[in-house]
Amino acid sequence: MAHFKGSYRVSVFVPEEAFEAFLQAISPAIPSFLGHYDHVCWWSEKGIEQFRKIDGDGHIVRAACRRVSFSMPVDDDLLDMLIQKHILPVHPWEEPVILVAREDIFLNT
């Protein structure tokens, strides 16, 4: 019988030049909770991030980036720890984009 397990899907936009270092830093910290696998994450091919600093010179910046995503158990304390200790310290942006969505993962057990 199929079962579903609640999870958080965490997605972070990372500049292309920082992608490998970010992946190496975050991958070991991703909790294993989906059977016999760890370091489970996904990333998109190159995309473009656009932003403009509100109190800056008005210049719009476009930067090549990737979206890195991983799933984890629904645990707010664990989520906060991952963001504070493993994402923010290695992310090069002043205010990184971190998206968190509640999802159910299909478990074929």
Biopython code that builds the backbone (N, CA, C, O; Angstrom):
import numpy as np
from Bio.PDB.StructureBuilder import StructureBuilder

atoms = [
    (1, "MET", "N", (0.835, -1.180, 0.000)),
    (1, "MET", "CA", (0.000, 0.000, 0.000)),
    (1, "MET", "C", (0.883, 1.247, 0.000)),
    (1, "MET", "O", (1.920, 1.277, 0.663)),
    (2, "ALA", "N", (0.478, 2.255, -0.729)),
    (2, "ALA", "CA", (1.223, 3.509, -0.810)),
    (2, "ALA", "C", (0.941, 4.371, 0.419)),
    (2, "ALA", "O", (-0.167, 4.380, 0.954)),
    (3, "HIS", "N", (1.951, 5.078, 0.840)),
    (3, "HIS", "CA", (1.843, 5.996, 1.970)),
    (3, "HIS", "C", (2.441, 7.344, 1.573)),
    (3, "HIS", "O", (3.238, 7.438, 0.640)),
    (4, "PHE", "N", (2.046, 8.363, 2.288)),
    (4, "PHE", "CA", (2.609, 9.688, 2.076)),
    (4, "PHE", "C", (3.212, 10.172, 3.386)),
    (4, "PHE", "O", (2.707, 9.875, 4.469)),
    (5, "LYS", "N", (4.295, 10.920, 3.266)),
    (5, "LYS", "CA", (4.971, 11.452, 4.444)),
    (5, "LYS", "C", (5.087, 12.965, 4.282)),
    (5, "LYS", "O", (5.515, 13.452, 3.236)),
    (6, "GLY", "N", (4.704, 13.703, 5.322)),
    (6, "GLY", "CA", (4.818, 15.155, 5.287)),
    (6, "GLY", "C", (6.276, 15.585, 5.267)),
    (6, "GLY", "O", (7.128, 14.971, 5.910)),
    (7, "SER", "N", (6.549, 16.639, 4.524)),
    (7, "SER", "CA", (7.917, 17.137, 4.438)),
    (7, "SER", "C", (7.920, 18.628, 4.133)),
    (7, "SER", "O", (6.913, 19.202, 3.716)),
    (8, "TYR", "N", (9.071, 19.233, 4.351)),
    (8, "TYR", "CA", (9.327, 20.582, 3.862)),
    (8, "TYR", "C", (10.186, 20.451, 2.609)),
    (8, "TYR", "O", (11.136, 19.669, 2.582)),
    (9, "ARG", "N", (9.852, 21.213, 1.579)),
    (9, "ARG", "CA", (10.732, 21.339, 0.411)),
    (9, "ARG", "C", (11.388, 22.707, 0.536)),
    (9, "ARG", "O", (10.714, 23.736, 0.495)),
    (10, "VAL", "N", (12.699, 22.710, 0.689)),
    (10, "VAL", "CA", (13.466, 23.945, 0.837)),
    (10, "VAL", "C", (14.167, 24.219, -0.485)),
    (10, "VAL", "O", (14.864, 23.353, -1.014)),
    (11, "SER", "N", (13.984, 25.415, -1.014)),
    (11, "SER", "CA", (14.628, 25.812, -2.266)),
    (11, "SER", "C", (15.406, 27.096, -2.035)),
    (11, "SER", "O", (14.928, 28.031, -1.394)),
    (12, "VAL", "N", (16.614, 27.114, -2.572)),
    (12, "VAL", "CA", (17.500, 28.268, -2.406)),
    (12, "VAL", "C", (18.067, 28.632, -3.773)),
    (12, "VAL", "O", (18.547, 27.763, -4.501)),
    (13, "PHE", "N", (18.013, 29.912, -4.121)),
    (13, "PHE", "CA", (18.618, 30.386, -5.355)),
    (13, "PHE", "C", (20.068, 30.751, -5.060)),
    (13, "PHE", "O", (20.351, 31.528, -4.148)),
    (14, "VAL", "N", (20.986, 30.178, -5.845)),
    (14, "VAL", "CA", (22.416, 30.322, -5.595)),
    (14, "VAL", "C", (23.098, 30.833, -6.860)),
    (14, "VAL", "O", (22.861, 30.293, -7.941)),
    (15, "PRO", "N", (23.946, 31.868, -6.752)),
    (15, "PRO", "CA", (24.675, 32.340, -7.926)),
    (15, "PRO", "C", (25.524, 31.219, -8.528)),
    (15, "PRO", "O", (26.083, 30.393, -7.806)),
    (16, "GLU", "N", (25.611, 31.204, -9.833)),
    (16, "GLU", "CA", (26.327, 30.144, -10.548)),
    (16, "GLU", "C", (27.747, 29.950, -10.015)),
    (16, "GLU", "O", (28.184, 28.815, -9.827)),
    (17, "GLU", "N", (28.463, 31.034, -9.771)),
    (17, "GLU", "CA", (29.863, 30.914, -9.347)),
    (17, "GLU", "C", (29.994, 30.339, -7.934)),
    (17, "GLU", "O", (31.077, 29.886, -7.565)),
    (18, "ALA", "N", (28.938, 30.345, -7.147)),
    (18, "ALA", "CA", (28.974, 29.810, -5.781)),
    (18, "ALA", "C", (28.288, 28.448, -5.672)),
    (18, "ALA", "O", (28.229, 27.867, -4.588)),
    (19, "PHE", "N", (27.774, 27.943, -6.785)),
    (19, "PHE", "CA", (26.949, 26.736, -6.771)),
    (19, "PHE", "C", (27.671, 25.524, -6.180)),
    (19, "PHE", "O", (27.158, 24.907, -5.246)),
    (20, "GLU", "N", (28.840, 25.171, -6.696)),
    (20, "GLU", "CA", (29.541, 23.964, -6.237)),
    (20, "GLU", "C", (29.897, 24.048, -4.756)),
    (20, "GLU", "O", (29.712, 23.080, -4.018)),
    (21, "ALA", "N", (30.402, 25.184, -4.321)),
    (21, "ALA", "CA", (30.760, 25.346, -2.906)),
    (21, "ALA", "C", (29.518, 25.247, -2.024)),
    (21, "ALA", "O", (29.558, 24.635, -0.957)),
    (22, "PHE", "N", (28.414, 25.850, -2.471)),
    (22, "PHE", "CA", (27.170, 25.784, -1.705)),
    (22, "PHE", "C", (26.692, 24.337, -1.603)),
    (22, "PHE", "O", (26.324, 23.876, -0.523)),
    (23, "LEU", "N", (26.697, 23.627, -2.722)),
    (23, "LEU", "CA", (26.241, 22.239, -2.747)),
    (23, "LEU", "C", (27.099, 21.362, -1.834)),
    (23, "LEU", "O", (26.571, 20.521, -1.107)),
    (24, "GLN", "N", (28.410, 21.555, -1.869)),
    (24, "GLN", "CA", (29.313, 20.770, -1.010)),
    (24, "GLN", "C", (29.065, 21.062, 0.471)),
    (24, "GLN", "O", (29.195, 20.172, 1.312)),
    (25, "ALA", "N", (28.711, 22.302, 0.786)),
    (25, "ALA", "CA", (28.480, 22.676, 2.185)),
    (25, "ALA", "C", (27.131, 22.194, 2.701)),
    (25, "ALA", "O", (27.035, 21.740, 3.841)),
    (26, "ILE", "N", (26.091, 22.285, 1.881)),
    (26, "ILE", "CA", (24.737, 21.963, 2.350)),
    (26, "ILE", "C", (24.429, 20.465, 2.270)),
    (26, "ILE", "O", (23.690, 19.945, 3.107)),
    (27, "SER", "N", (24.977, 19.777, 1.292)),
    (27, "SER", "CA", (24.633, 18.371, 1.059)),
    (27, "SER", "C", (24.800, 17.477, 2.292)),
    (27, "SER", "O", (23.887, 16.707, 2.590)),
    (28, "PRO", "N", (25.914, 17.538, 3.021)),
    (28, "PRO", "CA", (26.054, 16.683, 4.205)),
    (28, "PRO", "C", (25.065, 17.015, 5.327)),
    (28, "PRO", "O", (24.813, 16.179, 6.195)),
    (29, "ALA", "N", (24.506, 18.224, 5.316)),
    (29, "ALA", "CA", (23.593, 18.645, 6.385)),
    (29, "ALA", "C", (22.140, 18.268, 6.112)),
    (29, "ALA", "O", (21.291, 18.411, 6.991)),
    (30, "ILE", "N", (21.844, 17.790, 4.905)),
    (30, "ILE", "CA", (20.463, 17.439, 4.565)),
    (30, "ILE", "C", (20.072, 16.177, 5.332)),
    (30, "ILE", "O", (20.736, 15.149, 5.196)),
    (31, "PRO", "N", (19.014, 16.234, 6.131)),
    (31, "PRO", "CA", (18.616, 15.069, 6.924)),
    (31, "PRO", "C", (18.178, 13.900, 6.038)),
    (31, "PRO", "O", (17.501, 14.086, 5.027)),
    (32, "SER", "N", (18.574, 12.716, 6.433)),
    (32, "SER", "CA", (18.142, 11.502, 5.740)),
    (32, "SER", "C", (16.840, 11.034, 6.378)),
    (32, "SER", "O", (16.806, 10.714, 7.567)),
    (33, "PHE", "N", (15.779, 10.995, 5.593)),
    (33, "PHE", "CA", (14.508, 10.520, 6.149)),
    (33, "PHE", "C", (13.673, 9.774, 5.111)),
    (33, "PHE", "O", (12.508, 9.458, 5.356)),
    (34, "LEU", "N", (14.265, 9.496, 3.967)),
    (34, "LEU", "CA", (13.533, 8.820, 2.890)),
    (34, "LEU", "C", (14.166, 7.476, 2.566)),
    (34, "LEU", "O", (14.604, 7.248, 1.438)),
    (35, "GLY", "N", (14.216, 6.609, 3.527)),
    (35, "GLY", "CA", (14.731, 5.276, 3.260)),
    (35, "GLY", "C", (16.245, 5.206, 3.331)),
    (35, "GLY", "O", (16.857, 5.704, 4.277)),
    (36, "HIS", "N", (16.843, 4.587, 2.331)),
    (36, "HIS", "CA", (18.265, 4.248, 2.353)),
    (36, "HIS", "C", (19.146, 5.263, 1.630)),
    (36, "HIS", "O", (20.186, 4.890, 1.087)),
    (37, "TYR", "N", (18.758, 6.522, 1.609)),
    (37, "TYR", "CA", (19.499, 7.532, 0.854)),
    (37, "TYR", "C", (19.787, 8.743, 1.730)),
    (37, "TYR", "O", (19.006, 9.087, 2.618)),
    (38, "ASP", "N", (20.922, 9.384, 1.463)),
    (38, "ASP", "CA", (21.211, 10.666, 2.092)),
    (38, "ASP", "C", (21.812, 11.596, 1.037)),
    (38, "ASP", "O", (22.004, 11.192, -0.110)),
    (39, "HIS", "N", (22.107, 12.825, 1.419)),
    (39, "HIS", "CA", (22.624, 13.850, 0.493)),
    (39, "HIS", "C", (21.666, 14.068, -0.680)),
    (39, "HIS", "O", (22.111, 14.413, -1.775)),
    (40, "VAL", "N", (20.379, 13.876, -0.475)),
    (40, "VAL", "CA", (19.398, 13.962, -1.563)),
    (40, "VAL", "C", (19.021, 15.421, -1.805)),
    (40, "VAL", "O", (18.506, 16.098, -0.915)),
    (41, "CYS", "N", (19.285, 15.891, -3.022)),
    (41, "CYS", "CA", (18.909, 17.247, -3.403)),
    (41, "CYS", "C", (18.753, 17.314, -4.919)),
    (41, "CYS", "O", (19.142, 16.396, -5.641)),
    (42, "TRP", "N", (18.186, 18.403, -5.376)),
    (42, "TRP", "CA", (17.949, 18.622, -6.798)),
    (42, "TRP", "C", (18.404, 20.027, -7.128)),
    (42, "TRP", "O", (18.414, 20.901, -6.261)),
    (43, "TRP", "N", (18.776, 20.248, -8.364)),
    (43, "TRP", "CA", (19.069, 21.609, -8.802)),
    (43, "TRP", "C", (18.679, 21.778, -10.254)),
    (43, "TRP", "O", (18.651, 20.826, -11.035)),
    (44, "SER", "N", (18.384, 23.005, -10.585)),
    (44, "SER", "CA", (17.994, 23.345, -11.943)),
    (44, "SER", "C", (19.233, 23.738, -12.733)),
    (44, "SER", "O", (20.290, 24.028, -12.173)),
    (45, "GLU", "N", (19.072, 23.737, -14.039)),
    (45, "GLU", "CA", (20.119, 24.293, -14.888)),
    (45, "GLU", "C", (20.148, 25.794, -14.675)),
    (45, "GLU", "O", (19.316, 26.342, -13.951)),
    (46, "LYS", "N", (21.085, 26.445, -15.292)),
    (46, "LYS", "CA", (21.249, 27.886, -15.100)),
    (46, "LYS", "C", (19.982, 28.658, -15.423)),
    (46, "LYS", "O", (19.291, 28.381, -16.404)),
    (47, "GLY", "N", (19.703, 29.613, -14.588)),
    (47, "GLY", "CA", (18.620, 30.558, -14.794)),
    (47, "GLY", "C", (19.172, 31.952, -14.555)),
    (47, "GLY", "O", (20.377, 32.127, -14.370)),
    (48, "ILE", "N", (18.319, 32.912, -14.558)),
    (48, "ILE", "CA", (18.737, 34.291, -14.322)),
    (48, "ILE", "C", (17.951, 34.853, -13.142)),
    (48, "ILE", "O", (16.726, 34.749, -13.092)),
    (49, "GLU", "N", (18.660, 35.440, -12.212)),
    (49, "GLU", "CA", (18.065, 36.143, -11.076)),
    (49, "GLU", "C", (18.164, 37.631, -11.383)),
    (49, "GLU", "O", (19.210, 38.108, -11.823)),
    (50, "GLN", "N", (17.100, 38.352, -11.156)),
    (50, "GLN", "CA", (17.115, 39.801, -11.360)),
    (50, "GLN", "C", (16.731, 40.490, -10.064)),
    (50, "GLN", "O", (15.809, 40.060, -9.371)),
    (51, "PHE", "N", (17.443, 41.560, -9.740)),
    (51, "PHE", "CA", (17.108, 42.316, -8.535)),
    (51, "PHE", "C", (17.641, 43.743, -8.655)),
    (51, "PHE", "O", (18.499, 44.040, -9.486)),
    (52, "ARG", "N", (17.116, 44.595, -7.818)),
    (52, "ARG", "CA", (17.573, 45.979, -7.723)),
    (52, "ARG", "C", (17.549, 46.355, -6.254)),
    (52, "ARG", "O", (16.540, 46.157, -5.578)),
    (53, "LYS", "N", (18.630, 46.885, -5.764)),
    (53, "LYS", "CA", (18.693, 47.318, -4.364)),
    (53, "LYS", "C", (17.853, 48.582, -4.217)),
    (53, "LYS", "O", (18.075, 49.563, -4.926)),
    (54, "ILE", "N", (16.894, 48.561, -3.301)),
    (54, "ILE", "CA", (15.935, 49.657, -3.152)),
    (54, "ILE", "C", (16.628, 50.977, -2.827)),
    (54, "ILE", "O", (16.293, 52.007, -3.411)),
    (55, "ASP", "N", (17.580, 50.961, -1.912)),
    (55, "ASP", "CA", (18.256, 52.209, -1.550)),
    (55, "ASP", "C", (19.586, 52.380, -2.290)),
    (55, "ASP", "O", (20.467, 53.110, -1.835)),
    (56, "GLY", "N", (19.723, 51.705, -3.427)),
    (56, "GLY", "CA", (20.957, 51.784, -4.209)),
    (56, "GLY", "C", (20.875, 52.831, -5.307)),
    (56, "GLY", "O", (20.131, 53.806, -5.208)),
    (57, "ASP", "N", (21.650, 52.608, -6.349)),
    (57, "ASP", "CA", (21.731, 53.570, -7.448)),
    (57, "ASP", "C", (20.663, 53.364, -8.520)),
    (57, "ASP", "O", (20.676, 54.050, -9.541)),
    (58, "GLY", "N", (19.744, 52.431, -8.301)),
    (58, "GLY", "CA", (18.674, 52.175, -9.260)),
    (58, "GLY", "C", (19.041, 51.182, -10.340)),
    (58, "GLY", "O", (18.225, 50.872, -11.209)),
    (59, "HIS", "N", (20.258, 50.684, -10.292)),
    (59, "HIS", "CA", (20.746, 49.744, -11.297)),
    (59, "HIS", "C", (20.126, 48.358, -11.086)),
    (59, "HIS", "O", (20.124, 47.835, -9.971)),
    (60, "ILE", "N", (19.606, 47.778, -12.153)),
    (60, "ILE", "CA", (19.063, 46.414, -12.086)),
    (60, "ILE", "C", (20.189, 45.438, -12.388)),
    (60, "ILE", "O", (20.894, 45.579, -13.388)),
    (61, "VAL", "N", (20.353, 44.453, -11.523)),
    (61, "VAL", "CA", (21.399, 43.445, -11.674)),
    (61, "VAL", "C", (20.764, 42.148, -12.141)),
    (61, "VAL", "O", (19.719, 41.743, -11.631)),
    (62, "ARG", "N", (21.383, 41.505, -13.097)),
    (62, "ARG", "CA", (20.983, 40.168, -13.540)),
    (62, "ARG", "C", (22.176, 39.244, -13.347)),
    (62, "ARG", "O", (23.290, 39.549, -13.773)),
    (63, "ALA", "N", (21.929, 38.112, -12.701)),
    (63, "ALA", "CA", (23.018, 37.189, -12.390)),
    (63, "ALA", "C", (22.595, 35.762, -12.709)),
    (63, "ALA", "O", (21.465, 35.362, -12.427)),
    (64, "ALA", "N", (23.519, 34.993, -13.304)),
    (64, "ALA", "CA", (23.276, 33.574, -13.545)),
    (64, "ALA", "C", (23.188, 32.868, -12.195)),
    (64, "ALA", "O", (24.018, 33.099, -11.316)),
    (65, "CYS", "N", (22.185, 32.009, -12.031)),
    (65, "CYS", "CA", (22.016, 31.305, -10.764)),
    (65, "CYS", "C", (21.388, 29.942, -11.016)),
    (65, "CYS", "O", (20.975, 29.621, -12.131)),
    (66, "ARG", "N", (21.327, 29.156, -9.961)),
    (66, "ARG", "CA", (20.653, 27.860, -9.979)),
    (66, "ARG", "C", (19.747, 27.782, -8.761)),
    (66, "ARG", "O", (19.984, 28.428, -7.740)),
    (67, "ARG", "N", (18.714, 26.983, -8.895)),
    (67, "ARG", "CA", (17.809, 26.725, -7.772)),
    (67, "ARG", "C", (18.171, 25.358, -7.201)),
    (67, "ARG", "O", (18.104, 24.348, -7.903)),
    (68, "VAL", "N", (18.554, 25.329, -5.926)),
    (68, "VAL", "CA", (18.892, 24.091, -5.230)),
    (68, "VAL", "C", (17.738, 23.777, -4.290)),
    (68, "VAL", "O", (17.302, 24.641, -3.530)),
    (69, "SER", "N", (17.239, 22.533, -4.338)),
    (69, "SER", "CA", (16.112, 22.125, -3.495)),
    (69, "SER", "C", (16.427, 20.824, -2.778)),
    (69, "SER", "O", (17.160, 19.975, -3.286)),
    (70, "PHE", "N", (15.861, 20.687, -1.592)),
    (70, "PHE", "CA", (15.941, 19.422, -0.874)),
    (70, "PHE", "C", (14.710, 19.278, 0.001)),
    (70, "PHE", "O", (14.060, 20.264, 0.348)),
    (71, "SER", "N", (14.398, 18.045, 0.350)),
    (71, "SER", "CA", (13.275, 17.757, 1.238)),
    (71, "SER", "C", (13.808, 17.362, 2.604)),
    (71, "SER", "O", (14.906, 16.822, 2.735)),
    (72, "MET", "N", (13.002, 17.646, 3.612)),
    (72, "MET", "CA", (13.385, 17.324, 4.982)),
    (72, "MET", "C", (12.131, 17.078, 5.801)),
    (72, "MET", "O", (11.037, 17.439, 5.368)),
    (73, "PRO", "N", (12.264, 16.466, 6.984)),
    (73, "PRO", "CA", (11.092, 16.261, 7.829)),
    (73, "PRO", "C", (10.469, 17.596, 8.242)),
    (73, "PRO", "O", (11.148, 18.622, 8.277)),
    (74, "VAL", "N", (9.198, 17.572, 8.548)),
    (74, "VAL", "CA", (8.522, 18.765, 9.056)),
    (74, "VAL", "C", (8.958, 18.940, 10.511)),
    (74, "VAL", "O", (8.439, 18.290, 11.418)),
    (75, "ASP", "N", (9.914, 19.828, 10.702)),
    (75, "ASP", "CA", (10.483, 20.081, 12.026)),
    (75, "ASP", "C", (11.012, 21.514, 12.000)),
    (75, "ASP", "O", (12.068, 21.778, 11.424)),
    (76, "ASP", "N", (10.283, 22.433, 12.622)),
    (76, "ASP", "CA", (10.645, 23.851, 12.562)),
    (76, "ASP", "C", (12.000, 24.148, 13.194)),
    (76, "ASP", "O", (12.739, 24.994, 12.692)),
    (77, "ASP", "N", (12.336, 23.471, 14.279)),
    (77, "ASP", "CA", (13.636, 23.698, 14.914)),
    (77, "ASP", "C", (14.774, 23.236, 14.006)),
    (77, "ASP", "O", (15.788, 23.922, 13.876)),
    (78, "LEU", "N", (14.604, 22.080, 13.382)),
    (78, "LEU", "CA", (15.612, 21.568, 12.455)),
    (78, "LEU", "C", (15.741, 22.483, 11.240)),
    (78, "LEU", "O", (16.849, 22.749, 10.774)),
    (79, "LEU", "N", (14.620, 22.961, 10.731)),
    (79, "LEU", "CA", (14.631, 23.888, 9.598)),
    (79, "LEU", "C", (15.400, 25.157, 9.959)),
    (79, "LEU", "O", (16.252, 25.601, 9.190)),
    (80, "ASP", "N", (15.111, 25.737, 11.109)),
    (80, "ASP", "CA", (15.806, 26.951, 11.537)),
    (80, "ASP", "C", (17.302, 26.705, 11.685)),
    (80, "ASP", "O", (18.109, 27.542, 11.281)),
    (81, "MET", "N", (17.678, 25.573, 12.256)),
    (81, "MET", "CA", (19.093, 25.241, 12.424)),
    (81, "MET", "C", (19.777, 25.112, 11.065)),
    (81, "MET", "O", (20.883, 25.622, 10.881)),
    (82, "LEU", "N", (19.133, 24.437, 10.112)),
    (82, "LEU", "CA", (19.728, 24.283, 8.779)),
    (82, "LEU", "C", (19.938, 25.633, 8.104)),
    (82, "LEU", "O", (20.975, 25.875, 7.487)),
    (83, "ILE", "N", (18.954, 26.501, 8.225)),
    (83, "ILE", "CA", (19.080, 27.830, 7.611)),
    (83, "ILE", "C", (20.189, 28.630, 8.293)),
    (83, "ILE", "O", (21.047, 29.199, 7.618)),
    (84, "GLN", "N", (20.175, 28.675, 9.629)),
    (84, "GLN", "CA", (21.134, 29.503, 10.371)),
    (84, "GLN", "C", (22.570, 28.983, 10.305)),
    (84, "GLN", "O", (23.507, 29.777, 10.207)),
    (85, "LYS", "N", (22.755, 27.667, 10.359)),
    (85, "LYS", "CA", (24.106, 27.099, 10.442)),
    (85, "LYS", "C", (24.667, 26.616, 9.112)),
    (85, "LYS", "O", (25.885, 26.547, 8.951)),
    (86, "HIS", "N", (23.799, 26.279, 8.150)),
    (86, "HIS", "CA", (24.306, 25.650, 6.932)),
    (86, "HIS", "C", (23.997, 26.405, 5.643)),
    (86, "HIS", "O", (24.710, 26.236, 4.654)),
    (87, "ILE", "N", (22.968, 27.223, 5.629)),
    (87, "ILE", "CA", (22.648, 27.965, 4.403)),
    (87, "ILE", "C", (23.205, 29.384, 4.470)),
    (87, "ILE", "O", (23.998, 29.777, 3.614)),
    (88, "LEU", "N", (22.804, 30.149, 5.467)),
    (88, "LEU", "CA", (23.225, 31.559, 5.542)),
    (88, "LEU", "C", (24.744, 31.755, 5.597)),
    (88, "LEU", "O", (25.251, 32.658, 4.931)),
    (89, "PRO", "N", (25.490, 30.950, 6.362)),
    (89, "PRO", "CA", (26.939, 31.185, 6.420)),
    (89, "PRO", "C", (27.675, 30.954, 5.100)),
    (89, "PRO", "O", (28.729, 31.551, 4.880)),
    (90, "VAL", "N", (27.149, 30.106, 4.220)),
    (90, "VAL", "CA", (27.870, 29.799, 2.974)),
    (90, "VAL", "C", (27.276, 30.497, 1.755)),
    (90, "VAL", "O", (27.869, 30.470, 0.677)),
    (91, "HIS", "N", (26.126, 31.113, 1.914)),
    (91, "HIS", "CA", (25.499, 31.782, 0.767)),
    (91, "HIS", "C", (26.118, 33.165, 0.596)),
    (91, "HIS", "O", (26.243, 33.907, 1.571)),
    (92, "PRO", "N", (26.509, 33.527, -0.636)),
    (92, "PRO", "CA", (27.202, 34.801, -0.835)),
    (92, "PRO", "C", (26.302, 36.039, -0.827)),
    (92, "PRO", "O", (26.814, 37.156, -0.757)),
    (93, "TRP", "N", (25.005, 35.877, -0.894)),
    (93, "TRP", "CA", (24.132, 37.043, -0.966)),
    (93, "TRP", "C", (23.824, 37.594, 0.414)),
    (93, "TRP", "O", (23.786, 36.860, 1.401)),
    (94, "GLU", "N", (23.610, 38.875, 0.461)),
    (94, "GLU", "CA", (23.233, 39.580, 1.682)),
    (94, "GLU", "C", (21.883, 39.081, 2.206)),
    (94, "GLU", "O", (21.709, 38.895, 3.410)),
    (95, "GLU", "N", (20.932, 38.869, 1.295)),
    (95, "GLU", "CA", (19.596, 38.372, 1.642)),
    (95, "GLU", "C", (19.210, 37.252, 0.673)),
    (95, "GLU", "O", (18.489, 37.497, -0.294)),
    (96, "PRO", "N", (19.684, 36.022, 0.923)),
    (96, "PRO", "CA", (19.370, 34.933, -0.007)),
    (96, "PRO", "C", (17.875, 34.615, -0.047)),
    (96, "PRO", "O", (17.159, 34.769, 0.942)),
    (97, "VAL", "N", (17.434, 34.173, -1.207)),
    (97, "VAL", "CA", (16.046, 33.755, -1.381)),
    (97, "VAL", "C", (15.946, 32.302, -0.918)),
    (97, "VAL", "O", (16.567, 31.413, -1.501)),
    (98, "ILE", "N", (15.158, 32.067, 0.136)),
    (98, "ILE", "CA", (14.949, 30.721, 0.681)),
    (98, "ILE", "C", (13.447, 30.487, 0.713)),
    (98, "ILE", "O", (12.716, 31.165, 1.435)),
    (99, "LEU", "N", (12.997, 29.525, -0.073)),
    (99, "LEU", "CA", (11.575, 29.191, -0.131)),
    (99, "LEU", "C", (11.341, 27.892, 0.623)),
    (99, "LEU", "O", (12.113, 26.944, 0.481)),
    (100, "VAL", "N", (10.287, 27.843, 1.419)),
    (100, "VAL", "CA", (9.933, 26.627, 2.157)),
    (100, "VAL", "C", (8.472, 26.321, 1.874)),
    (100, "VAL", "O", (7.596, 27.155, 2.101)),
    (101, "ALA", "N", (8.218, 25.115, 1.377)),
    (101, "ALA", "CA", (6.850, 24.692, 1.067)),
    (101, "ALA", "C", (6.563, 23.383, 1.791)),
    (101, "ALA", "O", (7.432, 22.517, 1.893)),
    (102, "ARG", "N", (5.358, 23.247, 2.286)),
    (102, "ARG", "CA", (4.924, 21.999, 2.922)),
    (102, "ARG", "C", (4.412, 21.081, 1.821)),
    (102, "ARG", "O", (3.547, 21.475, 1.039)),
    (103, "GLU", "N", (4.941, 19.854, 1.752)),
    (103, "GLU", "CA", (4.562, 18.889, 0.717)),
    (103, "GLU", "C", (4.415, 17.505, 1.333)),
    (103, "GLU", "O", (4.900, 17.240, 2.433)),
    (104, "ASP", "N", (3.747, 16.645, 0.611)),
    (104, "ASP", "CA", (3.679, 15.235, 0.975)),
    (104, "ASP", "C", (4.479, 14.446, -0.046)),
    (104, "ASP", "O", (4.325, 14.636, -1.253)),
    (105, "ILE", "N", (5.335, 13.560, 0.447)),
    (105, "ILE", "CA", (6.168, 12.725, -0.418)),
    (105, "ILE", "C", (5.561, 11.332, -0.467)),
    (105, "ILE", "O", (5.200, 10.759, 0.561)),
    (106, "PHE", "N", (5.456, 10.805, -1.660)),
    (106, "PHE", "CA", (4.941, 9.460, -1.874)),
    (106, "PHE", "C", (6.005, 8.447, -1.471)),
    (106, "PHE", "O", (7.141, 8.518, -1.941)),
    (107, "LEU", "N", (5.649, 7.515, -0.611)),
    (107, "LEU", "CA", (6.538, 6.431, -0.204)),
    (107, "LEU", "C", (5.934, 5.125, -0.686)),
    (107, "LEU", "O", (4.820, 4.776, -0.295)),
    (108, "ASN", "N", (6.629, 4.423, -1.500)),
    (108, "ASN", "CA", (6.131, 3.170, -2.060)),
    (108, "ASN", "C", (6.524, 2.013, -1.142)),
    (108, "ASN", "O", (7.435, 1.243, -1.445)),
    (109, "THR", "N", (5.814, 1.906, -0.010)),
    (109, "THR", "CA", (6.133, 0.856, 0.963)),
    (109, "THR", "C", (4.932, -0.012, 1.226)),
    (109, "THR", "O", (5.011, -0.950, 2.019)),
]
sb = StructureBuilder()
sb.init_structure("model")
sb.init_model(0)
sb.init_chain("A")
sb.init_seg("    ")
for serial, (resi, resn, name, xyz) in enumerate(atoms, 1):
    if name == "N":
        sb.init_residue(resn, " ", resi, " ")
    sb.init_atom(name, np.array(xyz, "f"), 0.0, 1.0, " ", f" {name:<3s}", serial, name[0])
structure = sb.get_structure()
